[in-house]
Every structure is written in structure tokens, then in C-alpha cells.
Amino acid sequence: GIPYNIEVADFVKPGKGRALYRFKLRNLFDGSIIDHTFHSGDKVEEAHITVQENQYLYQEDDSYVFMNTETFEQRSITGKLLGNKKAFLKEGMLVSLLMMGDTPIDITIPTFVELEVVESSFTTKSATITPQDITAVLETGSSINVPPFIKKGDIIKVDTRTGAYVERIGTKK
């Protein structure tokens, strides 16, 4: 009754006997990882899941409120379920919710987001010979490392998979 997502799959064909599949499985309810081995021919029950497009509205304490773009019903999701993805949520952003029945089990956000820098550290050009990254605070409240030429008010592109700076888009108008 617990849905799992395959994180890593290895196929092993021993000299004799049936082939083996070794999986690292992620529990979609609590995020824990387990190792499991299946023999070729083993059967598993497929989870019945749906994907819904939702729009992020706002944060309320440790809950994040999303609205279904088809039915306009609102749903609160805990920060624990969102994990590191909550650091890149911007009001009005469209996301995909993975649903098992009426229970959200995962969220997919865009791979790249454009966010405004609201605060950045200052470095002097003579501080070091090799370029050093500085810490910048984004409009979502998260901090990432950026090149020293990034200043307050700049709009930057961030890779949400790694949380890394990609490029400078421009400045806030």
C-alpha cells in the first residue's frame, strides 16, 4: 500500500539462475530510501497515481497553499513534503502535483527559475587573485553562491535540481 519511486536500478545476470534487479526505492510518503532485490518474473502492483497542474499561491506557517488550475480548489502541503524545492517556490508559479487518490505525494517544479537577488555580499576586486563566489539571498528567502558581479536587484536563473546559479538575466525594472 506504499508507493515507491525507483531511484537507482541495476541488472545482474549471474552465471546460473534467474536474473536479478537491484533497486534503490524511495518511499513517496516519507522520502526514506530502501534497497530491494527482485528476481526476473516477480510482479509488483502498480500504484494508481494522477498528475495535476497547480499554481503556488502563498506560504502560511509551514504549509504551502496551491490551487488546482482546473477546479480552483485549494490545497495545503507541508514543507516536509516539499523538501528543498520550497526554496525555489515563487508566487504564481505553475507546478505539477503527483497525487495518489486525494493525497499529494510529490511535487515537480520547473527545472530553471528566474529569481531576484534581494541581498548580496560585497567583495573588493583586490581581495583575491582567483574569483570567489559570494552568497546572495533570493526573493524566496533562500541563499545560494553566485559570482561576485551579481548585485542586489539582479534577476538570475537558478537550476532547481542542484540549487546552483546558472546565469544573470538582467536587473529589476
N, C-alpha and C positions, 0 to 999 in steps of 0.2 A: 503493500500500500504506500510505499515511499518512493517518489520519483528520483531517479539518479540521472546525471549527465555524464557521458564518457569524456574524461579529460585526457587520458593517455591510453592508447591501445597498442599491444604488442602481440604478434602472431608467432607461435613457436611450433615447429613440426619436429617432434622427436624422431629418432631412428625407427622406433616401433611404437605402436599405439596410436591413439587419436591425437589430432592436432589440438593445441591449447590456445586460448585467447586470454591474455592477462590484461586486466583493465584497472585504471585508477578511476574511481567513480566519485562524483561529487553529489552529496545529498542536496537536493534543491530546496529542502525546507530549512536546514540549519547550516549548510555550507561545509559540513565536515567531509573529509576525503577518506575513502576506504580502498583497499586493494582486494580484487576478487578475480578468481580464475574460472573460466568456463571451458568445457570441452566442446569440440565441434559437434553440432547436433543438439546442444542444450537449447531450451526455449525459455524466453522471458516474456513477461506480459508488457505490452506497450502501454505507456501512460497516455491518457486522453487529455491533451492539452490544446489550448487555443491561444492565439496571439491577438491582442487588442492594441489599437493605437490610442495613446493617451497624451494629454497635454499637462505638463507640470504647471501647477498654479502657485503654490506658496508652501512655506515651512511653518509648522506650528509645533513648538517644543521639539521632540524627537520624531515627530510624524511629518511626512511629506504628502501633500494633497495633490492628487492627479484627477483629471476629468477625462472620461471616455469621450472621444470626438464624435461618436455616432449617437450614443444615448444621452450624453451630457450628464451622466451620473458621476458623482464624485466619490473618490476612494482614498483613504489614508493608508500610507505604507510606512512602516517603521524604518528608522535609519539603519538598523541592523541588517535588514533585508537588502538595502541599497549598497551597503559596504562602502568602498572607495568611490563609487560612482556619484555619491551625493556631493562630492567636492566639485563636480562639474555641472550640476543642475542649474539651469538659468530659467527664470520665469518665462513661460510661453513656449518652452522647448517641447518638441514632439518626441515621445519615446514609445517603445513597444513593450507591453507587459505580457509576460508569459503566464497564463492562467491555468490552474488545474481546478476545474469547477468554478467556484467563486473566489478561490484563494490565489492571490498573486504569489508566484514562486521565483520569478526572476524578472529583471528589467534590462532592456537593451537601450543604451543611449547612443547618440551619433558618435562616430569614431573621432571626428575632429570638431571642436567647438571654438568659437571666437569669443574671447572674454576680455574685459577691460582691466588694466592694471590700476589698482587704487592706491598702491604704495610700493615703492621700490627702494632698495638700499642705494646709497651713494658711494661710489669708489672714485678715487683720483687716478688719472692716467699713469702717474708715476708709481703707483702702489706696487706694481709687479711687472715683470717682463712678459710673462705668459698671461694670456687672457683668463680671467677668473669669472665664473658665474656669480651673479648676485641673487638674493632672494626677493621675489616680488609677491605681493598679496593681490589676489584677483578679486573681482566683484562678488564672487561666490563665497569669499572668506578663506579659501584655500591658498596655500603658499607653494610656489614652485621655483626652481632655479632657472634664471634667464640670463642672456648675455648682458654685459654692463651698459650697452647703449639703450636698453629698454627703460623708459621713464614712466612716471605717473601719467595716466590719461591715454597711453598707447593701447591699441587693440591688438591682441596676439592670438595666434592659432595654437591650440593645445591638443595633443594626442591623448584621448581619454583612456586608452588601454594602458599606457605607461605613465601618464601624468607629466609628460615631457613637453617642453617648449618646441614648437615647430618653426614658426616664422612670425614676423611682425607684419600685421595687415595695414595698420595706419594709426591715426590718432582720433580721439573722440572729438566730434564736431560740436 
